[in-house]
Amino acid sequence: MDISRKLGIMIFTGVPAIMGGGIVYHFFGSYTEVMIFEGLLYFAALGFTAR
């Protein structure tokens, strides 16, 4: 996988991290759940780019 594809995947997962973090905070009202959500997205992005 070339570097441009890896950067595209990181950008593609960055948008849900920003928008999804706000939505998770709205529903749960705590940054702990937001950090868990962000961590799951981070590991998913690493999984996609490691292939």
PQR file of N, CA, C, O and H, with PARSE charges and radii, in Angstrom:
ATOM      1  N   MET A   1       0.860  -1.174   0.000 -0.4000 1.5000
ATOM      2  CA  MET A   1       0.000   0.000   0.000 -0.0000 2.0000
ATOM      3  C   MET A   1       0.903   1.234   0.000  0.5500 1.7000
ATOM      4  O   MET A   1       1.818   1.341   0.817 -0.5500 1.4000
ATOM      5  N   ASP A   2       0.647   2.146  -0.904 -0.4000 1.5000
ATOM      6  CA  ASP A   2       1.488   3.334  -0.998 -0.0000 2.0000
ATOM      7  C   ASP A   2       1.104   4.391   0.039  0.5500 1.7000
ATOM      8  O   ASP A   2       0.064   4.299   0.690 -0.5500 1.4000
ATOM      9  H   ASP A   2      -0.096   2.059  -1.568  0.4000 1.0000
ATOM     10  N   ILE A   3       1.963   5.387   0.173 -0.4000 1.5000
ATOM     11  CA  ILE A   3       1.794   6.399   1.220 -0.0000 2.0000
ATOM     12  C   ILE A   3       0.545   7.246   1.007  0.5500 1.7000
ATOM     13  O   ILE A   3      -0.089   7.658   1.978 -0.5500 1.4000
ATOM     14  H   ILE A   3       2.808   5.462  -0.355  0.4000 1.0000
ATOM     15  N   SER A   4       0.179   7.515  -0.244 -0.4000 1.5000
ATOM     16  CA  SER A   4      -1.011   8.337  -0.481 -0.0000 2.0000
ATOM     17  C   SER A   4      -2.284   7.605  -0.047  0.5500 1.7000
ATOM     18  O   SER A   4      -3.224   8.226   0.451 -0.5500 1.4000
ATOM     19  H   SER A   4       0.694   7.181  -1.034  0.4000 1.0000
ATOM     20  N   ARG A   5      -2.308   6.303  -0.235 -0.4000 1.5000
ATOM     21  CA  ARG A   5      -3.482   5.530   0.200 -0.0000 2.0000
ATOM     22  C   ARG A   5      -3.561   5.484   1.719  0.5500 1.7000
ATOM     23  O   ARG A   5      -4.651   5.570   2.284 -0.5500 1.4000
ATOM     24  H   ARG A   5      -1.545   5.798  -0.639  0.4000 1.0000
ATOM     25  N   LYS A   6      -2.426   5.351   2.384 -0.4000 1.5000
ATOM     26  CA  LYS A   6      -2.412   5.352   3.844 -0.0000 2.0000
ATOM     27  C   LYS A   6      -2.862   6.702   4.396  0.5500 1.7000
ATOM     28  O   LYS A   6      -3.613   6.749   5.371 -0.5500 1.4000
ATOM     29  H   LYS A   6      -1.540   5.282   1.925  0.4000 1.0000
ATOM     30  N   LEU A   7      -2.420   7.789   3.794 -0.4000 1.5000
ATOM     31  CA  LEU A   7      -2.857   9.117   4.228 -0.0000 2.0000
ATOM     32  C   LEU A   7      -4.351   9.316   3.980  0.5500 1.7000
ATOM     33  O   LEU A   7      -5.031   9.950   4.786 -0.5500 1.4000
ATOM     34  H   LEU A   7      -1.810   7.751   3.002  0.4000 1.0000
ATOM     35  N   GLY A   8      -4.856   8.790   2.891 -0.4000 1.5000
ATOM     36  CA  GLY A   8      -6.286   8.869   2.608 -0.0000 2.0000
ATOM     37  C   GLY A   8      -7.111   8.135   3.651  0.5500 1.7000
ATOM     38  O   GLY A   8      -8.172   8.610   4.058 -0.5500 1.4000
ATOM     39  H   GLY A   8      -4.304   8.275   2.236  0.4000 1.0000
ATOM     40  N   ILE A   9      -6.626   6.976   4.083 -0.4000 1.5000
ATOM     41  CA  ILE A   9      -7.330   6.228   5.120 -0.0000 2.0000
ATOM     42  C   ILE A   9      -7.310   6.990   6.430  0.5500 1.7000
ATOM     43  O   ILE A   9      -8.316   7.014   7.140 -0.5500 1.4000
ATOM     44  H   ILE A   9      -5.764   6.590   3.752  0.4000 1.0000
ATOM     45  N   MET A  10      -6.186   7.616   6.771 -0.4000 1.5000
ATOM     46  CA  MET A  10      -6.102   8.379   8.011 -0.0000 2.0000
ATOM     47  C   MET A  10      -7.044   9.593   7.975  0.5500 1.7000
ATOM     48  O   MET A  10      -7.653   9.924   8.992 -0.5500 1.4000
ATOM     49  H   MET A  10      -5.369   7.596   6.194  0.4000 1.0000
ATOM     50  N   ILE A  11      -7.171  10.250   6.831 -0.4000 1.5000
ATOM     51  CA  ILE A  11      -8.104  11.371   6.706 -0.0000 2.0000
ATOM     52  C   ILE A  11      -9.540  10.863   6.781  0.5500 1.7000
ATOM     53  O   ILE A  11     -10.398  11.484   7.409 -0.5500 1.4000
ATOM     54  H   ILE A  11      -6.677   9.981   6.005  0.4000 1.0000
ATOM     55  N   PHE A  12      -9.792   9.732   6.135 -0.4000 1.5000
ATOM     56  CA  PHE A  12     -11.138   9.152   6.137 -0.0000 2.0000
ATOM     57  C   PHE A  12     -11.584   8.775   7.547  0.5500 1.7000
ATOM     58  O   PHE A  12     -12.771   8.868   7.856 -0.5500 1.4000
ATOM     59  H   PHE A  12      -9.095   9.227   5.625  0.4000 1.0000
ATOM     60  N   THR A  13     -10.659   8.351   8.408 -0.4000 1.5000
ATOM     61  CA  THR A  13     -11.008   8.033   9.790 -0.0000 2.0000
ATOM     62  C   THR A  13     -10.930   9.253  10.697  0.5500 1.7000
ATOM     63  O   THR A  13     -11.433   9.218  11.820 -0.5500 1.4000
ATOM     64  H   THR A  13      -9.694   8.276   8.157  0.4000 1.0000
ATOM     65  N   GLY A  14     -10.312  10.327  10.231 -0.4000 1.5000
ATOM     66  CA  GLY A  14     -10.230  11.548  11.046 -0.0000 2.0000
ATOM     67  C   GLY A  14     -11.557  12.279  11.125  0.5500 1.7000
ATOM     68  O   GLY A  14     -11.879  12.863  12.159 -0.5500 1.4000
ATOM     69  H   GLY A  14      -9.904  10.356   9.319  0.4000 1.0000
ATOM     70  N   VAL A  15     -12.320  12.257  10.065 -0.4000 1.5000
ATOM     71  CA  VAL A  15     -13.622  12.931  10.063 -0.0000 2.0000
ATOM     72  C   VAL A  15     -14.589  12.279  11.057  0.5500 1.7000
ATOM     73  O   VAL A  15     -15.229  12.999  11.824 -0.5500 1.4000
ATOM     74  H   VAL A  15     -12.059  11.782   9.225  0.4000 1.0000
ATOM     75  N   PRO A  16     -14.722  10.941  11.076 -0.5600 1.5000
ATOM     76  CA  PRO A  16     -15.584  10.351  12.109  0.2800 2.0000
ATOM     77  C   PRO A  16     -15.064  10.586  13.524  0.5500 1.7000
ATOM     78  O   PRO A  16     -15.849  10.633  14.472 -0.5500 1.4000
ATOM     79  N   ALA A  17     -13.755  10.733  13.674 -0.4000 1.5000
ATOM     80  CA  ALA A  17     -13.204  10.996  15.010 -0.0000 2.0000
ATOM     81  C   ALA A  17     -13.671  12.349  15.520  0.5500 1.7000
ATOM     82  O   ALA A  17     -14.003  12.482  16.698 -0.5500 1.4000
ATOM     83  H   ALA A  17     -13.118  10.695  12.905  0.4000 1.0000
ATOM     84  N   ILE A  18     -13.703  13.348  14.661 -0.4000 1.5000
ATOM     85  CA  ILE A  18     -14.117  14.688  15.071 -0.0000 2.0000
ATOM     86  C   ILE A  18     -15.625  14.742  15.278  0.5500 1.7000
ATOM     87  O   ILE A  18     -16.098  15.168  16.331 -0.5500 1.4000
ATOM     88  H   ILE A  18     -13.434  13.241  13.704  0.4000 1.0000
ATOM     89  N   MET A  19     -16.373  14.312  14.277 -0.4000 1.5000
ATOM     90  CA  MET A  19     -17.830  14.363  14.355 -0.0000 2.0000
ATOM     91  C   MET A  19     -18.363  13.356  15.382  0.5500 1.7000
ATOM     92  O   MET A  19     -19.239  13.686  16.182 -0.5500 1.4000
ATOM     93  H   MET A  19     -15.988  13.965  13.421  0.4000 1.0000
ATOM     94  N   GLY A  20     -17.842  12.148  15.355 -0.4000 1.5000
ATOM     95  CA  GLY A  20     -18.308  11.113  16.264 -0.0000 2.0000
ATOM     96  C   GLY A  20     -17.977  11.429  17.710  0.5500 1.7000
ATOM     97  O   GLY A  20     -18.746  11.092  18.610 -0.5500 1.4000
ATOM     98  H   GLY A  20     -17.131  11.880  14.705  0.4000 1.0000
ATOM     99  N   GLY A  21     -16.838  12.075  17.944 -0.4000 1.5000
ATOM    100  CA  GLY A  21     -16.487  12.465  19.307 -0.0000 2.0000
ATOM    101  C   GLY A  21     -17.499  13.425  19.900  0.5500 1.7000
ATOM    102  O   GLY A  21     -17.854  13.316  21.074 -0.5500 1.4000
ATOM    103  H   GLY A  21     -16.213  12.349  17.213  0.4000 1.0000
ATOM    104  N   GLY A  22     -17.963  14.365  19.092 -0.4000 1.5000
ATOM    105  CA  GLY A  22     -18.991  15.299  19.557 -0.0000 2.0000
ATOM    106  C   GLY A  22     -20.319  14.616  19.825  0.5500 1.7000
ATOM    107  O   GLY A  22     -21.011  14.938  20.791 -0.5500 1.4000
ATOM    108  H   GLY A  22     -17.674  14.453  18.139  0.4000 1.0000
ATOM    109  N   ILE A  23     -20.666  13.681  18.972 -0.4000 1.5000
ATOM    110  CA  ILE A  23     -21.928  12.952  19.159 -0.0000 2.0000
ATOM    111  C   ILE A  23     -21.864  12.076  20.402  0.5500 1.7000
ATOM    112  O   ILE A  23     -22.821  12.015  21.174 -0.5500 1.4000
ATOM    113  H   ILE A  23     -20.104  13.419  18.188  0.4000 1.0000
ATOM    114  N   VAL A  24     -20.730  11.396  20.596 -0.4000 1.5000
ATOM    115  CA  VAL A  24     -20.575  10.547  21.786 -0.0000 2.0000
ATOM    116  C   VAL A  24     -20.627  11.403  23.046  0.5500 1.7000
ATOM    117  O   VAL A  24     -21.245  11.011  24.036 -0.5500 1.4000
ATOM    118  H   VAL A  24     -19.953  11.446  19.968  0.4000 1.0000
ATOM    119  N   TYR A  25     -19.982  12.572  23.018 -0.4000 1.5000
ATOM    120  CA  TYR A  25     -20.019  13.449  24.189 -0.0000 2.0000
ATOM    121  C   TYR A  25     -21.440  13.946  24.461  0.5500 1.7000
ATOM    122  O   TYR A  25     -21.843  14.077  25.617 -0.5500 1.4000
ATOM    123  H   TYR A  25     -19.481  12.890  22.213  0.4000 1.0000
ATOM    124  N   HIS A  26     -22.189  14.219  23.411 -0.4000 1.5000
ATOM    125  CA  HIS A  26     -23.565  14.678  23.585 -0.0000 2.0000
ATOM    126  C   HIS A  26     -24.418  13.629  24.288  0.5500 1.7000
ATOM    127  O   HIS A  26     -25.200  13.956  25.181 -0.5500 1.4000
ATOM    128  H   HIS A  26     -21.862  14.113  22.472  0.4000 1.0000
ATOM    129  N   PHE A  27     -24.270  12.375  23.889 -0.4000 1.5000
ATOM    130  CA  PHE A  27     -25.107  11.323  24.469 -0.0000 2.0000
ATOM    131  C   PHE A  27     -24.654  10.884  25.854  0.5500 1.7000
ATOM    132  O   PHE A  27     -25.490  10.573  26.703 -0.5500 1.4000
ATOM    133  H   PHE A  27     -23.634  12.109  23.164  0.4000 1.0000
ATOM    134  N   PHE A  28     -23.344  10.852  26.100 -0.4000 1.5000
ATOM    135  CA  PHE A  28     -22.851  10.337  27.373 -0.0000 2.0000
ATOM    136  C   PHE A  28     -22.423  11.427  28.342  0.5500 1.7000
ATOM    137  O   PHE A  28     -22.453  11.211  29.553 -0.5500 1.4000
ATOM    138  H   PHE A  28     -22.665  11.104  25.411  0.4000 1.0000
ATOM    139  N   GLY A  29     -22.021  12.601  27.840 -0.4000 1.5000
ATOM    140  CA  GLY A  29     -21.679  13.724  28.699 -0.0000 2.0000
ATOM    141  C   GLY A  29     -20.371  13.577  29.450  0.5500 1.7000
ATOM    142  O   GLY A  29     -20.160  14.254  30.456 -0.5500 1.4000
ATOM    143  H   GLY A  29     -21.996  12.777  26.856  0.4000 1.0000
ATOM    144  N   SER A  30     -19.487  12.704  28.982 -0.4000 1.5000
ATOM    145  CA  SER A  30     -18.220  12.489  29.670 -0.0000 2.0000
ATOM    146  C   SER A  30     -17.118  12.269  28.634  0.5500 1.7000
ATOM    147  O   SER A  30     -17.342  11.680  27.576 -0.5500 1.4000
ATOM    148  H   SER A  30     -19.659  12.154  28.165  0.4000 1.0000
ATOM    149  N   TYR A  31     -15.936  12.753  28.963 -0.4000 1.5000
ATOM    150  CA  TYR A  31     -14.821  12.585  28.038 -0.0000 2.0000
ATOM    151  C   TYR A  31     -14.225  11.181  28.087  0.5500 1.7000
ATOM    152  O   TYR A  31     -13.458  10.807  27.200 -0.5500 1.4000
ATOM    153  H   TYR A  31     -15.754  13.231  29.822  0.4000 1.0000
ATOM    154  N   THR A  32     -14.562  10.411  29.098 -0.4000 1.5000
ATOM    155  CA  THR A  32     -14.063   9.034  29.174 -0.0000 2.0000
ATOM    156  C   THR A  32     -14.586   8.209  28.007  0.5500 1.7000
ATOM    157  O   THR A  32     -13.823   7.482  27.370 -0.5500 1.4000
ATOM    158  H   THR A  32     -15.185  10.715  29.819  0.4000 1.0000
ATOM    159  N   GLU A  33     -15.856   8.313  27.726 -0.4000 1.5000
ATOM    160  CA  GLU A  33     -16.433   7.584  26.598 -0.0000 2.0000
ATOM    161  C   GLU A  33     -15.892   8.086  25.270  0.5500 1.7000
ATOM    162  O   GLU A  33     -15.723   7.310  24.330 -0.5500 1.4000
ATOM    163  H   GLU A  33     -16.475   8.904  28.243  0.4000 1.0000
ATOM    164  N   VAL A  34     -15.617   9.390  25.191 -0.4000 1.5000
ATOM    165  CA  VAL A  34     -15.046   9.951  23.962 -0.0000 2.0000
ATOM    166  C   VAL A  34     -13.654   9.369  23.731  0.5500 1.7000
ATOM    167  O   VAL A  34     -13.309   9.023  22.602 -0.5500 1.4000
ATOM    168  H   VAL A  34     -15.754  10.021  25.955  0.4000 1.0000
ATOM    169  N   MET A  35     -12.857   9.260  24.782 -0.4000 1.5000
ATOM    170  CA  MET A  35     -11.514   8.704  24.650 -0.0000 2.0000
ATOM    171  C   MET A  35     -11.559   7.229  24.242  0.5500 1.7000
ATOM    172  O   MET A  35     -10.718   6.772  23.468 -0.5500 1.4000
ATOM    173  H   MET A  35     -13.138   9.541  25.700  0.4000 1.0000
ATOM    174  N   ILE A  36     -12.533   6.492  24.760 -0.4000 1.5000
ATOM    175  CA  ILE A  36     -12.686   5.094  24.358 -0.0000 2.0000
ATOM    176  C   ILE A  36     -13.046   5.018  22.875  0.5500 1.7000
ATOM    177  O   ILE A  36     -12.492   4.200  22.142 -0.5500 1.4000
ATOM    178  H   ILE A  36     -13.216   6.863  25.389  0.4000 1.0000
ATOM    179  N   PHE A  37     -13.962   5.859  22.441 -0.4000 1.5000
ATOM    180  CA  PHE A  37     -14.366   5.911  21.030 -0.0000 2.0000
ATOM    181  C   PHE A  37     -13.182   6.280  20.140  0.5500 1.7000
ATOM    182  O   PHE A  37     -12.968   5.662  19.097 -0.5500 1.4000
ATOM    183  H   PHE A  37     -14.412   6.524  23.037  0.4000 1.0000
ATOM    184  N   GLU A  38     -12.418   7.282  20.552 -0.4000 1.5000
ATOM    185  CA  GLU A  38     -11.256   7.708  19.771 -0.0000 2.0000
ATOM    186  C   GLU A  38     -10.205   6.599  19.711  0.5500 1.7000
ATOM    187  O   GLU A  38      -9.567   6.397  18.677 -0.5500 1.4000
ATOM    188  H   GLU A  38     -12.591   7.784  21.399  0.4000 1.0000
ATOM    189  N   GLY A  39     -10.031   5.890  20.810 -0.4000 1.5000
ATOM    190  CA  GLY A  39      -9.069   4.789  20.818 -0.0000 2.0000
ATOM    191  C   GLY A  39      -9.475   3.666  19.881  0.5500 1.7000
ATOM    192  O   GLY A  39      -8.632   3.089  19.195 -0.5500 1.4000
ATOM    193  H   GLY A  39     -10.549   6.054  21.649  0.4000 1.0000
ATOM    194  N   LEU A  40     -10.763   3.357  19.852 -0.4000 1.5000
ATOM    195  CA  LEU A  40     -11.243   2.324  18.932 -0.0000 2.0000
ATOM    196  C   LEU A  40     -11.036   2.737  17.475  0.5500 1.7000
ATOM    197  O   LEU A  40     -10.643   1.916  16.646 -0.5500 1.4000
ATOM    198  H   LEU A  40     -11.448   3.826  20.410  0.4000 1.0000
ATOM    199  N   LEU A  41     -11.296   3.992  17.166 -0.4000 1.5000
ATOM    200  CA  LEU A  41     -11.050   4.471  15.801 -0.0000 2.0000
ATOM    201  C   LEU A  41      -9.565   4.442  15.462  0.5500 1.7000
ATOM    202  O   LEU A  41      -9.193   4.133  14.330 -0.5500 1.4000
ATOM    203  H   LEU A  41     -11.615   4.659  17.840  0.4000 1.0000
ATOM    204  N   TYR A  42      -8.717   4.761  16.433 -0.4000 1.5000
ATOM    205  CA  TYR A  42      -7.277   4.747  16.217 -0.0000 2.0000
ATOM    206  C   TYR A  42      -6.796   3.340  15.880  0.5500 1.7000
ATOM    207  O   TYR A  42      -6.022   3.149  14.942 -0.5500 1.4000
ATOM    208  H   TYR A  42      -9.019   5.012  17.353  0.4000 1.0000
ATOM    209  N   PHE A  43      -7.263   2.351  16.658 -0.4000 1.5000
ATOM    210  CA  PHE A  43      -6.844   0.977  16.388 -0.0000 2.0000
ATOM    211  C   PHE A  43      -7.419   0.465  15.076  0.5500 1.7000
ATOM    212  O   PHE A  43      -6.773  -0.333  14.397 -0.5500 1.4000
ATOM    213  H   PHE A  43      -7.891   2.506  17.420  0.4000 1.0000
ATOM    214  N   ALA A  44      -8.602   0.896  14.706 -0.4000 1.5000
ATOM    215  CA  ALA A  44      -9.170   0.507  13.411 -0.0000 2.0000
ATOM    216  C   ALA A  44      -8.347   1.103  12.268  0.5500 1.7000
ATOM    217  O   ALA A  44      -8.094   0.433  11.267 -0.5500 1.4000
ATOM    218  H   ALA A  44      -9.128   1.544  15.257  0.4000 1.0000
ATOM    219  N   ALA A  45      -7.934   2.351  12.416 -0.4000 1.5000
ATOM    220  CA  ALA A  45      -7.113   2.988  11.380 -0.0000 2.0000
ATOM    221  C   ALA A  45      -5.761   2.300  11.268  0.5500 1.7000
ATOM    222  O   ALA A  45      -5.252   2.105  10.165 -0.5500 1.4000
ATOM    223  H   ALA A  45      -8.139   2.896  13.230  0.4000 1.0000
ATOM    224  N   LEU A  46      -5.178   1.933  12.402 -0.4000 1.5000
ATOM    225  CA  LEU A  46      -3.904   1.201  12.356 -0.0000 2.0000
ATOM    226  C   LEU A  46      -4.070  -0.161  11.695  0.5500 1.7000
ATOM    227  O   LEU A  46      -3.190  -0.618  10.965 -0.5500 1.4000
ATOM    228  H   LEU A  46      -5.591   2.092  13.298  0.4000 1.0000
ATOM    229  N   GLY A  47      -5.188  -0.797  11.952 -0.4000 1.5000
ATOM    230  CA  GLY A  47      -5.445  -2.088  11.326 -0.0000 2.0000
ATOM    231  C   GLY A  47      -5.574  -1.993   9.813  0.5500 1.7000
ATOM    232  O   GLY A  47      -5.096  -2.863   9.086 -0.5500 1.4000
ATOM    233  H   GLY A  47      -5.903  -0.426  12.545  0.4000 1.0000
ATOM    234  N   PHE A  48      -6.217  -0.939   9.346 -0.4000 1.5000
ATOM    235  CA  PHE A  48      -6.367  -0.765   7.900 -0.0000 2.0000
ATOM    236  C   PHE A  48      -5.041  -0.400   7.238  0.5500 1.7000
ATOM    237  O   PHE A  48      -4.740  -0.881   6.145 -0.5500 1.4000
ATOM    238  H   PHE A  48      -6.606  -0.232   9.937  0.4000 1.0000
ATOM    239  N   THR A  49      -4.253   0.442   7.890 -0.4000 1.5000
ATOM    240  CA  THR A  49      -2.990   0.863   7.259 -0.0000 2.0000
ATOM    241  C   THR A  49      -1.899  -0.176   7.397  0.5500 1.7000
ATOM    242  O   THR A  49      -0.940  -0.149   6.626 -0.5500 1.4000
ATOM    243  H   THR A  49      -4.498   0.833   8.778  0.4000 1.0000
ATOM    244  N   ALA A  50      -2.003  -1.088   8.341 -0.4000 1.5000
ATOM    245  CA  ALA A  50      -0.966  -2.102   8.533 -0.0000 2.0000
ATOM    246  C   ALA A  50      -1.044  -3.216   7.484  0.5500 1.7000
ATOM    247  O   ALA A  50      -0.074  -3.946   7.284 -0.5500 1.4000
ATOM    248  H   ALA A  50      -2.783  -1.110   8.968  0.4000 1.0000
ATOM    249  N   ARG A  51      -2.165  -3.346   6.830 -0.4000 1.5000
ATOM    250  CA  ARG A  51      -2.290  -4.419   5.836 -0.0000 2.0000
ATOM    251  C   ARG A  51      -1.379  -4.241   4.678  0.5500 1.7000
ATOM    252  O   ARG A  51      -1.374  -5.066   3.764 -0.5500 1.4000
ATOM    253  H   ARG A  51      -2.954  -2.753   6.993  0.4000 1.0000
TER
END
